[in-house]
């Protein structure tokens, strides 16, 4: 995600979320960073902006984690090093949608809460279904950031 030319486009909290997402990939013996890993990283980070989106929907990190883990099964493949992990196509779409949401909000950087928005915009993901199940939609997430 970070190259010399894009590094300043992401807030430090966003890097924290991605770092924690990578840890969950290793923990669950998966091969790629998926949107679900990003959401796990998000709730593990305790980022104030992301927590604001959750609290406005009366959702808790524990509730989201529980719903995610209901769908996320441990893999059985050899785990590669965190540095070698790549993003799945769905995760790339979430990050691209987060970039667009940051631009839409005239934010100079992609913040963790923009990642949540990206998860609500990209359809057909487990994390999107989990967020909808706890009452977080694109509209509600946008309004909680206003």
ROMIVO-696132 format. One record per atom (N, C-alpha, C): residue number from 1; z, y, x. Coordinates in nm, 4 decimals. Atoms other than C-alpha are relative to their C-alpha. Example, Ala and Ser with C-alpha at 12.3 -4.5 7.8 and 13.67 -1.06 7.14 Angstrom:
2
@num:1; pz:0.0000; py:-0.1190; px:0.0890
@num:1; pz:0.7800; py:-0.4500; px:1.2300
@num:1; pz:0.0000; py:0.1200; px:0.0900
@num:2; pz:-0.0060; py:-0.1190; px:-0.0820
@num:2; pz:0.7140; py:-0.1060; px:1.3670
@num:2; pz:0.0730; py:0.1090; px:-0.0770
This chain:
146
@num:1; pz:0.0000; py:-0.1188; px:0.0821
@num:1; pz:0.0000; py:0.0000; px:0.0000
@num:1; pz:0.0000; py:0.1246; px:0.0861
@num:2; pz:-0.0138; py:-0.1209; px:-0.0818
@num:2; pz:0.0819; py:0.2431; px:0.2785
@num:2; pz:-0.0956; py:-0.0031; px:0.1179
@num:3; pz:0.0797; py:-0.0237; px:-0.1181
@num:3; pz:-0.1772; py:0.3638; px:0.5209
@num:3; pz:0.0281; py:0.1435; px:0.0401
@num:4; pz:-0.0272; py:-0.1360; px:-0.0467
@num:4; pz:-0.1681; py:0.6828; px:0.7224
@num:4; pz:-0.0511; py:0.1040; px:-0.0985
@num:5; pz:0.0561; py:-0.1005; px:0.0894
@num:5; pz:-0.3903; py:0.8586; px:0.4705
@num:5; pz:0.0632; py:0.0006; px:-0.1387
@num:6; pz:-0.0566; py:0.0045; px:0.1345
@num:6; pz:-0.2068; py:0.7451; px:0.1553
@num:6; pz:0.1514; py:0.0074; px:-0.0025
@num:7; pz:-0.1448; py:0.0109; px:-0.0052
@num:7; pz:0.1526; py:0.7353; px:0.2726
@num:7; pz:0.0707; py:0.1088; px:-0.0792
@num:8; pz:-0.0690; py:-0.1074; px:0.0687
@num:8; pz:0.2444; py:1.0735; px:0.1300
@num:8; pz:-0.0250; py:0.0005; px:-0.1508
@num:9; pz:0.0259; py:0.0077; px:0.1435
@num:9; pz:0.1070; py:0.9794; px:-0.2143
@num:9; pz:0.1075; py:-0.0780; px:-0.0745
@num:10; pz:-0.1037; py:0.0821; px:0.0615
@num:10; pz:0.4031; py:0.7494; px:-0.2774
@num:10; pz:0.1372; py:0.0536; px:0.0388
@num:11; pz:-0.1366; py:-0.0469; px:-0.0243
@num:11; pz:0.7631; py:0.8616; px:-0.3125
@num:11; pz:0.0795; py:-0.1094; px:0.0718
@num:12; pz:-0.0827; py:0.1005; px:-0.0679
@num:12; pz:1.0288; py:0.6904; px:-0.0983
@num:12; pz:0.0534; py:-0.1075; px:-0.0954
@num:13; pz:-0.0503; py:0.0966; px:0.0976
@num:13; pz:1.1691; py:0.5267; px:-0.4122
@num:13; pz:-0.1036; py:-0.1039; px:-0.0377
@num:14; pz:0.1082; py:0.0933; px:0.0309
@num:14; pz:0.8308; py:0.3685; px:-0.4787
@num:14; pz:-0.0121; py:-0.1043; px:0.1102
@num:15; pz:0.0005; py:0.0961; px:-0.1110
@num:15; pz:0.8334; py:0.2117; px:-0.1325
@num:15; pz:0.1185; py:-0.0962; px:-0.0092
@num:16; pz:-0.1183; py:0.0862; px:0.0180
@num:16; pz:1.1827; py:0.0814; px:-0.2024
@num:16; pz:-0.0293; py:-0.1073; px:-0.1040
@num:17; pz:0.0341; py:0.0951; px:0.1066
@num:17; pz:1.0602; py:-0.0802; px:-0.5253
@num:17; pz:-0.0936; py:-0.1082; px:0.0528
@num:18; pz:0.0960; py:0.0978; px:-0.0528
@num:18; pz:0.7675; py:-0.2464; px:-0.3452
@num:18; pz:0.0670; py:-0.0921; px:0.1014
@num:19; pz:-0.0733; py:0.0839; px:-0.0953
@num:19; pz:0.9961; py:-0.3687; px:-0.0662
@num:19; pz:0.0847; py:-0.1047; px:-0.0711
@num:20; pz:-0.0811; py:0.0949; px:0.0784
@num:20; pz:1.2264; py:-0.5276; px:-0.3237
@num:20; pz:-0.0890; py:-0.0986; px:-0.0754
@num:21; pz:0.0958; py:0.0914; px:0.0639
@num:21; pz:0.9233; py:-0.6731; px:-0.5040
@num:21; pz:-0.0409; py:-0.1097; px:0.0978
@num:22; pz:0.0366; py:0.0989; px:-0.1024
@num:22; pz:0.8218; py:-0.8431; px:-0.1789
@num:22; pz:0.1114; py:-0.1017; px:0.0194
@num:23; pz:-0.1135; py:0.0920; px:-0.0141
@num:23; pz:1.1697; py:-0.9900; px:-0.1463
@num:23; pz:0.0033; py:-0.1005; px:-0.1152
@num:24; pz:0.0002; py:0.0931; px:0.1130
@num:24; pz:1.1405; py:-1.1385; px:-0.4953
@num:24; pz:-0.1143; py:-0.1007; px:0.0114
@num:25; pz:0.1108; py:0.0932; px:-0.0219
@num:25; pz:0.8027; py:-1.2916; px:-0.4036
@num:25; pz:0.0467; py:-0.1128; px:0.0922
@num:26; pz:-0.0501; py:0.0987; px:-0.0953
@num:26; pz:0.9660; py:-1.4652; px:-0.1079
@num:26; pz:0.1066; py:-0.0876; px:-0.0665
@num:27; pz:-0.1078; py:0.0736; px:0.0667
@num:27; pz:1.2722; py:-1.5631; px:-0.3135
@num:27; pz:-0.0536; py:-0.1059; px:-0.0957
@num:28; pz:0.0550; py:0.0930; px:0.0988
@num:28; pz:1.0585; py:-1.7285; px:-0.5816
@num:28; pz:-0.1140; py:-0.0858; px:0.0547
@num:29; pz:0.1018; py:0.0813; px:-0.0672
@num:29; pz:0.8186; py:-1.8850; px:-0.3292
@num:29; pz:-0.1376; py:0.0173; px:-0.0628
@num:30; pz:0.1321; py:-0.0313; px:0.0521
@num:30; pz:0.5145; py:-1.7113; px:-0.4720
@num:30; pz:-0.0874; py:0.0497; px:0.1143
@num:31; pz:0.0953; py:-0.0350; px:-0.1051
@num:31; pz:0.2049; py:-1.6108; px:-0.2795
@num:31; pz:-0.0508; py:0.1437; px:-0.0067
@num:32; pz:0.0510; py:-0.1356; px:0.0190
@num:32; pz:0.1183; py:-1.2663; px:-0.4207
@num:32; pz:0.1051; py:0.0865; px:-0.0675
@num:33; pz:-0.0846; py:-0.0948; px:0.0715
@num:33; pz:0.2959; py:-0.9548; px:-0.5416
@num:33; pz:-0.0669; py:0.0244; px:-0.1349
@num:34; pz:0.0526; py:-0.0192; px:0.1351
@num:34; pz:0.2458; py:-0.9455; px:-0.9183
@num:34; pz:0.0736; py:0.1161; px:-0.0672
@num:35; pz:-0.0730; py:-0.1045; px:0.0722
@num:35; pz:0.3435; py:-0.6791; px:-1.1714
@num:35; pz:0.1435; py:-0.0408; px:-0.0328
@num:36; pz:-0.1346; py:0.0481; px:0.0323
@num:36; pz:0.6425; py:-0.8960; px:-1.2587
@num:36; pz:0.0949; py:0.0167; px:0.1191
@num:37; pz:-0.0812; py:-0.0228; px:-0.1198
@num:37; pz:0.7672; py:-0.8795; px:-0.8994
@num:37; pz:0.0306; py:0.1488; px:0.0157
@num:38; pz:-0.0228; py:-0.1444; px:-0.0087
@num:38; pz:0.7220; py:-0.5029; px:-0.9070
@num:38; pz:0.1092; py:0.0414; px:-0.0987
@num:39; pz:-0.1043; py:-0.0330; px:0.0979
@num:39; pz:0.9324; py:-0.4841; px:-1.2245
@num:39; pz:0.1363; py:-0.0507; px:0.0464
@num:40; pz:-0.1269; py:0.0488; px:-0.0569
@num:40; pz:1.2005; py:-0.7013; px:-1.0616
@num:40; pz:0.0486; py:0.0940; px:0.1102
@num:41; pz:-0.0360; py:-0.0961; px:-0.1043
@num:41; pz:1.1924; py:-0.4661; px:-0.7623
@num:41; pz:0.0502; py:0.1303; px:-0.0583
@num:42; pz:-0.0387; py:-0.1240; px:0.0676
@num:42; pz:1.2201; py:-0.1716; px:-0.9978
@num:42; pz:0.1441; py:-0.0072; px:-0.0493
@num:43; pz:-0.1361; py:0.0065; px:0.0540
@num:43; pz:1.5342; py:-0.2932; px:-1.1687
@num:43; pz:0.1026; py:-0.0250; px:0.1099
@num:44; pz:-0.0913; py:0.0212; px:-0.1127
@num:44; pz:1.6864; py:-0.4050; px:-0.8390
@num:44; pz:0.0263; py:0.1292; px:0.0768
@num:45; pz:-0.0123; py:-0.1231; px:-0.0784
@num:45; pz:1.6297; py:-0.0601; px:-0.6901
@num:45; pz:0.1011; py:0.0991; px:-0.0578
@num:46; pz:-0.0881; py:-0.0955; px:0.0680
@num:46; pz:1.8475; py:0.1207; px:-0.9445
@num:46; pz:-0.0509; py:0.1430; px:0.0136
@num:47; pz:0.0586; py:-0.1329; px:-0.0104
@num:47; pz:1.6073; py:0.4140; px:-0.9185
@num:47; pz:0.0363; py:0.0821; px:-0.1237
@num:48; pz:-0.0427; py:-0.0816; px:0.1144
@num:48; pz:1.7410; py:0.6983; px:-1.1386
@num:48; pz:-0.1124; py:0.0307; px:-0.0993
@num:49; pz:0.1116; py:-0.0299; px:0.0901
@num:49; pz:1.3964; py:0.7869; px:-1.2796
@num:49; pz:-0.0388; py:-0.1199; px:-0.0842
@num:50; pz:0.0327; py:0.1220; px:0.0738
@num:50; pz:1.3210; py:0.4285; px:-1.3751
@num:50; pz:0.1106; py:-0.0343; px:-0.0986
@num:51; pz:-0.1123; py:0.0281; px:0.0897
@num:51; pz:1.6683; py:0.3817; px:-1.5201
@num:51; pz:-0.0001; py:0.0933; px:-0.1207
@num:52; pz:0.0098; py:-0.0950; px:0.1108
@num:52; pz:1.6101; py:0.6924; px:-1.7321
@num:52; pz:-0.0956; py:-0.0527; px:-0.1068
@num:53; pz:0.0972; py:0.0552; px:0.0947
@num:53; pz:1.3031; py:0.5303; px:-1.8910
@num:53; pz:0.0637; py:-0.1149; px:-0.0768
@num:54; pz:-0.0645; py:0.1137; px:0.0653
@num:54; pz:1.5044; py:0.2156; px:-1.9622
@num:54; pz:0.1078; py:0.0450; px:-0.0975
@num:55; pz:-0.1130; py:-0.0407; px:0.0844
@num:55; pz:1.8080; py:0.3942; px:-2.1005
@num:55; pz:-0.0464; py:0.0715; px:-0.1263
@num:56; pz:0.0512; py:-0.0672; px:0.1199
@num:56; pz:1.6019; py:0.6075; px:-2.3378
@num:56; pz:-0.0502; py:-0.1005; px:-0.1029
@num:57; pz:0.0428; py:0.1064; px:0.0913
@num:57; pz:1.4754; py:0.2808; px:-2.4874
@num:57; pz:0.1167; py:-0.0929; px:-0.0331
@num:58; pz:-0.1185; py:0.0846; px:0.0171
@num:58; pz:1.8310; py:0.1393; px:-2.4926
@num:58; pz:-0.0191; py:-0.1387; px:0.0600
@num:59; pz:0.0215; py:0.1259; px:-0.0718
@num:59; pz:1.7169; py:-0.1306; px:-2.2515
@num:59; pz:0.0836; py:0.0023; px:0.1268
@num:60; pz:-0.0789; py:0.0097; px:-0.1216
@num:60; pz:1.9244; py:-0.2536; px:-1.9607
@num:60; pz:-0.0766; py:-0.0804; px:0.1051
@num:61; pz:0.0631; py:0.0806; px:-0.1050
@num:61; pz:1.8130; py:-0.3885; px:-1.6236
@num:61; pz:0.0296; py:-0.1496; px:-0.0170
@num:62; pz:-0.0371; py:0.1408; px:0.0183
@num:62; pz:2.0008; py:-0.7112; px:-1.7001
@num:62; pz:-0.0852; py:-0.0654; px:-0.1084
@num:63; pz:0.0808; py:0.0506; px:0.1104
@num:63; pz:1.8130; py:-0.7541; px:-2.0271
@num:63; pz:-0.1436; py:-0.0264; px:0.0469
@num:64; pz:0.1375; py:0.0149; px:-0.0484
@num:64; pz:1.4762; py:-0.7022; px:-1.8581
@num:64; pz:-0.0091; py:-0.1142; px:0.1011
@num:65; pz:-0.0008; py:0.1086; px:-0.0997
@num:65; pz:1.5642; py:-0.9307; px:-1.5672
@num:65; pz:0.0053; py:-0.1360; px:-0.0691
@num:66; pz:-0.0130; py:0.1262; px:0.0725
@num:66; pz:1.6683; py:-1.2049; px:-1.8083
@num:66; pz:-0.1317; py:-0.0400; px:-0.0664
@num:67; pz:0.1283; py:0.0295; px:0.0643
@num:67; pz:1.3431; py:-1.1785; px:-2.0042
@num:67; pz:-0.1068; py:-0.0369; px:0.1025
@num:68; pz:0.0982; py:0.0316; px:-0.1050
@num:68; pz:1.1360; py:-1.1765; px:-1.6849
@num:68; pz:0.0218; py:-0.1398; px:0.0562
@num:69; pz:-0.0293; py:0.1293; px:-0.0625
@num:69; pz:1.3113; py:-1.4772; px:-1.5380
@num:69; pz:-0.0267; py:-0.1164; px:-0.0945
@num:70; pz:0.0366; py:0.1031; px:0.0974
@num:70; pz:1.2438; py:-1.6677; px:-1.8590
@num:70; pz:-0.1450; py:-0.0442; px:0.0235
@num:71; pz:0.1422; py:0.0278; px:-0.0220
@num:71; pz:0.8736; py:-1.6493; px:-1.7625
@num:71; pz:-0.0357; py:-0.0275; px:0.1457
@num:72; pz:0.0308; py:0.0089; px:-0.1421
@num:72; pz:0.8919; py:-1.6446; px:-1.3831
@num:72; pz:0.0605; py:-0.1282; px:0.0571
@num:73; pz:-0.0463; py:0.1285; px:-0.0537
@num:73; pz:0.9157; py:-1.9926; px:-1.2378
@num:73; pz:-0.0179; py:-0.0035; px:0.1512
@num:74; pz:0.0137; py:0.0113; px:-0.1458
@num:74; pz:0.9807; py:-2.0673; px:-0.8704
@num:74; pz:-0.1225; py:-0.0834; px:0.0369
@num:75; pz:0.1147; py:0.0738; px:-0.0500
@num:75; pz:0.6797; py:-2.1843; px:-0.6758
@num:75; pz:0.0449; py:-0.1125; px:0.0914
@num:76; pz:-0.0323; py:0.1105; px:-0.0900
@num:76; pz:0.6612; py:-2.4795; px:-0.4427
@num:76; pz:-0.0790; py:0.0078; px:0.1300
@num:77; pz:0.0801; py:-0.0151; px:-0.1207
@num:77; pz:0.4358; py:-2.3438; px:-0.1696
@num:77; pz:0.0827; py:0.0623; px:0.1110
@num:78; pz:-0.0653; py:-0.0610; px:-0.1144
@num:78; pz:0.5384; py:-2.2413; px:0.1769
@num:78; pz:-0.0102; py:0.1511; px:-0.0123
@num:79; pz:-0.0041; py:-0.1449; px:0.0127
@num:79; pz:0.6410; py:-1.8786; px:0.1754
@num:79; pz:-0.0572; py:0.0636; px:0.1254
@num:80; pz:0.0524; py:-0.0736; px:-0.1140
@num:80; pz:0.4437; py:-1.6435; px:0.3938
@num:80; pz:0.0909; py:0.1194; px:0.0269
@num:81; pz:-0.0842; py:-0.1133; px:-0.0380
@num:81; pz:0.6031; py:-1.3512; px:0.5730
@num:81; pz:-0.0264; py:0.1182; px:-0.0926
@num:82; pz:0.0119; py:-0.1170; px:0.0876
@num:82; pz:0.6693; py:-1.0380; px:0.3669
@num:82; pz:-0.1132; py:0.0920; px:0.0425
@num:83; pz:0.1027; py:-0.0908; px:-0.0511
@num:83; pz:0.4353; py:-0.8387; px:0.5909
@num:83; pz:-0.1403; py:-0.0463; px:-0.0359
@num:84; pz:0.1318; py:0.0554; px:0.0287
@num:84; pz:0.1464; py:-1.0695; px:0.4991
@num:84; pz:-0.0300; py:-0.0077; px:-0.1493
@num:85; pz:0.0204; py:0.0088; px:0.1440
@num:85; pz:0.1910; py:-1.0519; px:0.1226
@num:85; pz:-0.1017; py:0.1038; px:-0.0463
@num:86; pz:0.0978; py:-0.0918; px:0.0582
@num:86; pz:-0.0887; py:-0.8954; px:-0.0764
@num:86; pz:0.0264; py:0.0122; px:-0.1497
@num:87; pz:-0.0148; py:-0.0235; px:0.1424
@num:87; pz:-0.1081; py:-0.7586; px:-0.4272
@num:87; pz:-0.1017; py:-0.0816; px:-0.0784
@num:88; pz:0.0930; py:0.0661; px:0.0909
@num:88; pz:-0.2584; py:-0.9618; px:-0.7092
@num:88; pz:-0.0901; py:0.1061; px:-0.0615
@num:89; pz:0.0909; py:-0.0949; px:0.0654
@num:89; pz:-0.5483; py:-0.8035; px:-0.8963
@num:89; pz:0.0730; py:0.0763; px:-0.1105
@num:90; pz:-0.0754; py:-0.0684; px:0.1061
@num:90; pz:-0.3138; py:-0.7272; px:-1.1889
@num:90; pz:0.0939; py:0.1040; px:0.0591
@num:91; pz:-0.0908; py:-0.0961; px:-0.0644
@num:91; pz:-0.0661; py:-0.5593; px:-0.9542
@num:91; pz:-0.0784; py:0.1209; px:0.0509
@num:92; pz:0.0842; py:-0.1116; px:-0.0448
@num:92; pz:-0.3479; py:-0.3512; px:-0.8048
@num:92; pz:-0.0350; py:0.0902; px:-0.1180
@num:93; pz:0.0319; py:-0.0801; px:0.1191
@num:93; pz:-0.4432; py:-0.2414; px:-1.1579
@num:93; pz:0.1209; py:0.0819; px:-0.0444
@num:94; pz:-0.1221; py:-0.0732; px:0.0356
@num:94; pz:-0.0797; py:-0.1447; px:-1.2286
@num:94; pz:0.0183; py:0.1195; px:0.0931
@num:95; pz:-0.0169; py:-0.1092; px:-0.0969
@num:95; pz:-0.0643; py:0.0641; px:-0.9098
@num:95; pz:-0.1047; py:0.1083; px:-0.0236
@num:96; pz:0.1043; py:-0.0986; px:0.0293
@num:96; pz:-0.3956; py:0.2316; px:-0.9920
@num:96; pz:0.0346; py:0.0781; px:-0.1269
@num:97; pz:-0.0404; py:-0.0683; px:0.1237
@num:97; pz:-0.2713; py:0.3090; px:-1.3449
@num:97; pz:0.1179; py:0.0937; px:0.0279
@num:98; pz:-0.1135; py:-0.0860; px:-0.0368
@num:98; pz:0.0508; py:0.4484; px:-1.1918
@num:98; pz:-0.0494; py:0.1265; px:0.0698
@num:99; pz:0.0587; py:-0.1169; px:-0.0671
@num:99; pz:-0.1579; py:0.6773; px:-0.9686
@num:99; pz:-0.0590; py:0.0957; px:-0.1035
@num:100; pz:0.0606; py:-0.0834; px:0.1043
@num:100; pz:-0.3467; py:0.8006; px:-1.2741
@num:100; pz:0.1078; py:0.0693; px:-0.0836
@num:101; pz:-0.1094; py:-0.0603; px:0.0762
@num:101; pz:-0.0199; py:0.8604; px:-1.4618
@num:101; pz:0.0660; py:0.1127; px:0.0797
@num:102; pz:-0.0564; py:-0.1056; px:-0.0842
@num:102; pz:0.1144; py:1.0604; px:-1.1675
@num:102; pz:-0.0905; py:0.1228; px:-0.0034
@num:103; pz:0.0950; py:-0.1114; px:0.0087
@num:103; pz:-0.2018; py:1.2723; px:-1.1695
@num:103; pz:0.0075; py:0.0673; px:-0.1362
@num:104; pz:-0.0089; py:-0.0531; px:0.1367
@num:104; pz:-0.1766; py:1.3125; px:-1.5465
@num:104; pz:0.1219; py:0.0902; px:-0.0157
@num:105; pz:-0.1245; py:-0.0766; px:0.0078
@num:105; pz:0.1783; py:1.4423; px:-1.5026
@num:105; pz:0.0059; py:0.1106; px:0.1056
@num:106; pz:0.0057; py:-0.0979; px:-0.1090
@num:106; pz:0.0712; py:1.6678; px:-1.2133
@num:106; pz:0.1094; py:-0.0218; px:0.1039
@num:107; pz:-0.0996; py:0.0360; px:-0.1009
@num:107; pz:0.3119; py:1.4843; px:-0.9850
@num:107; pz:-0.0702; py:-0.0164; px:0.1344
@num:108; pz:0.0641; py:0.0132; px:-0.1307
@num:108; pz:0.2344; py:1.5123; px:-0.6137
@num:108; pz:0.0124; py:-0.1405; px:0.0593
@num:109; pz:-0.0200; py:0.1361; px:-0.0509
@num:109; pz:0.3598; py:1.1559; px:-0.5569
@num:109; pz:0.0146; py:-0.0986; px:-0.1153
@num:110; pz:-0.0226; py:0.1070; px:0.0969
@num:110; pz:0.3645; py:0.8255; px:-0.7402
@num:110; pz:0.1477; py:-0.0374; px:0.0083
@num:111; pz:-0.1428; py:0.0294; px:0.0094
@num:111; pz:0.7238; py:0.7775; px:-0.8528
@num:111; pz:0.0201; py:-0.1362; px:-0.0643
@num:112; pz:-0.0250; py:0.1290; px:0.0651
@num:112; pz:0.8867; py:0.4521; px:-0.9653
@num:112; pz:-0.0261; py:0.0009; px:-0.1504
@num:113; pz:0.0233; py:-0.0039; px:0.1442
@num:113; pz:0.8711; py:0.5675; px:-1.3269
@num:113; pz:-0.1486; py:-0.0030; px:-0.0343
@num:114; pz:0.1441; py:0.0112; px:0.0221
@num:114; pz:0.4931; py:0.5988; px:-1.2901
@num:114; pz:-0.0431; py:-0.1470; px:0.0063
@num:115; pz:0.0292; py:0.1439; px:-0.0033
@num:115; pz:0.4910; py:0.2297; px:-1.1989
@num:115; pz:0.0305; py:-0.0636; px:-0.1348
@num:116; pz:-0.0310; py:0.0525; px:0.1340
@num:116; pz:0.6625; py:0.1561; px:-1.5313
@num:116; pz:-0.1130; py:0.0362; px:-0.0957
@num:117; pz:0.1123; py:-0.0413; px:0.0848
@num:117; pz:0.3930; py:0.3572; px:-1.7052
@num:117; pz:-0.1224; py:-0.0868; px:0.0275
@num:118; pz:0.1130; py:0.0856; px:-0.0353
@num:118; pz:0.1301; py:0.1605; px:-1.5153
@num:118; pz:0.0130; py:-0.1392; px:-0.0595
@num:119; pz:-0.0232; py:0.1328; px:0.0588
@num:119; pz:0.2887; py:-0.1616; px:-1.6382
@num:119; pz:-0.0250; py:-0.0008; px:-0.1501
@num:120; pz:0.0237; py:-0.0054; px:0.1446
@num:120; pz:0.2630; py:-0.0437; px:-1.9980
@num:120; pz:-0.1478; py:0.0210; px:-0.0320
@num:121; pz:0.1419; py:-0.0290; px:0.0215
@num:121; pz:-0.0993; py:0.0679; px:-1.9592
@num:121; pz:-0.0856; py:-0.1249; px:0.0219
@num:122; pz:0.0773; py:0.1204; px:-0.0319
@num:122; pz:-0.2291; py:-0.2562; px:-1.8037
@num:122; pz:0.0397; py:-0.1098; px:-0.0990
@num:123; pz:-0.0289; py:0.0992; px:0.1040
@num:123; pz:-0.2577; py:-0.5122; px:-2.0803
@num:123; pz:-0.0013; py:-0.1414; px:0.0573
@num:124; pz:-0.0001; py:0.1428; px:-0.0332
@num:124; pz:-0.2099; py:-0.8877; px:-2.0692
@num:124; pz:0.0800; py:-0.0341; px:0.1244
@num:125; pz:-0.0913; py:0.0388; px:-0.1070
@num:125; pz:0.0798; py:-0.9007; px:-1.8250
@num:125; pz:0.1335; py:-0.0377; px:-0.0622
@num:126; pz:-0.1333; py:0.0388; px:0.0463
@num:126; pz:0.4172; py:-1.0651; px:-1.8669
@num:126; pz:0.0921; py:0.1211; px:0.0021
@num:127; pz:-0.0907; py:-0.1141; px:-0.0077
@num:127; pz:0.5928; py:-0.7494; px:-1.7510
@num:127; pz:-0.0278; py:0.0994; px:-0.1120
@num:128; pz:0.0322; py:-0.0870; px:0.1125
@num:128; pz:0.4069; py:-0.5447; px:-2.0131
@num:128; pz:0.0597; py:-0.0523; px:-0.1293
@num:129; pz:-0.0577; py:0.0614; px:0.1200
@num:129; pz:0.5156; py:-0.7900; px:-2.2830
@num:129; pz:0.1518; py:0.0148; px:-0.0001
@num:130; pz:-0.1452; py:-0.0158; px:-0.0111
@num:130; pz:0.8744; py:-0.7744; px:-2.1552
@num:130; pz:0.0392; py:0.1438; px:-0.0333
@num:131; pz:-0.0313; py:-0.1405; px:0.0277
@num:131; pz:0.8722; py:-0.3942; px:-2.1611
@num:131; pz:-0.0170; py:0.0312; px:-0.1489
@num:132; pz:0.0190; py:-0.0211; px:0.1442
@num:132; pz:0.7291; py:-0.3922; px:-2.5147
@num:132; pz:0.1122; py:-0.0657; px:-0.0802
@num:133; pz:-0.1064; py:0.0709; px:0.0716
@num:133; pz:0.9928; py:-0.6456; px:-2.6215
@num:133; pz:0.1305; py:0.0785; px:-0.0038
@num:134; pz:-0.1224; py:-0.0814; px:-0.0019
@num:134; pz:1.2685; py:-0.4028; px:-2.5223
@num:134; pz:-0.0261; py:0.1421; px:-0.0496
@num:135; pz:0.0296; py:-0.1280; px:0.0617
@num:135; pz:1.0934; py:-0.1104; px:-2.6883
@num:135; pz:-0.0633; py:0.1051; px:0.0890
@num:136; pz:0.0639; py:-0.0967; px:-0.0896
@num:136; pz:0.9161; py:0.0503; px:-2.3935
@num:136; pz:-0.1511; py:-0.0124; px:-0.0130
@num:137; pz:0.1448; py:-0.0082; px:0.0137
@num:137; pz:0.5605; py:0.1522; px:-2.4705
@num:137; pz:-0.0492; py:0.1128; px:0.0908
@num:138; pz:0.0558; py:-0.1097; px:-0.0797
@num:138; pz:0.3257; py:0.3869; px:-2.2895
@num:138; pz:0.0490; py:0.1335; px:-0.0545
@num:139; pz:-0.0409; py:-0.1258; px:0.0623
@num:139; pz:0.4114; py:0.6618; px:-2.5359
@num:139; pz:0.1476; py:0.0289; px:0.0222
@num:140; pz:-0.1449; py:-0.0240; px:-0.0166
@num:140; pz:0.7883; py:0.6133; px:-2.5164
@num:140; pz:0.0337; py:0.0283; px:0.1458
@num:141; pz:-0.0260; py:-0.0246; px:-0.1425
@num:141; pz:0.7782; py:0.5985; px:-2.1359
@num:141; pz:-0.0440; py:0.1397; px:0.0388
@num:142; pz:0.0471; py:-0.1362; px:-0.0298
@num:142; pz:0.5713; py:0.9162; px:-2.1159
@num:142; pz:0.0967; py:0.1041; px:-0.0554
@num:143; pz:-0.0887; py:-0.0994; px:0.0616
@num:143; pz:0.8014; py:1.0993; px:-2.3556
@num:143; pz:0.1360; py:0.0048; px:0.0693
@num:144; pz:-0.1296; py:-0.0015; px:-0.0689
@num:144; pz:1.1122; py:0.9947; px:-2.1624
@num:144; pz:-0.0078; py:0.0728; px:0.1321
@num:145; pz:0.0187; py:-0.0712; px:-0.1264
@num:145; pz:0.9643; py:1.1584; px:-1.8528
@num:145; pz:-0.0266; py:0.1490; px:-0.0193
@num:146; pz:0.0314; py:-0.1411; px:0.0281
@num:146; pz:0.8855; py:1.4893; px:-2.0223
@num:146; pz:0.1219; py:0.0876; px:0.0115
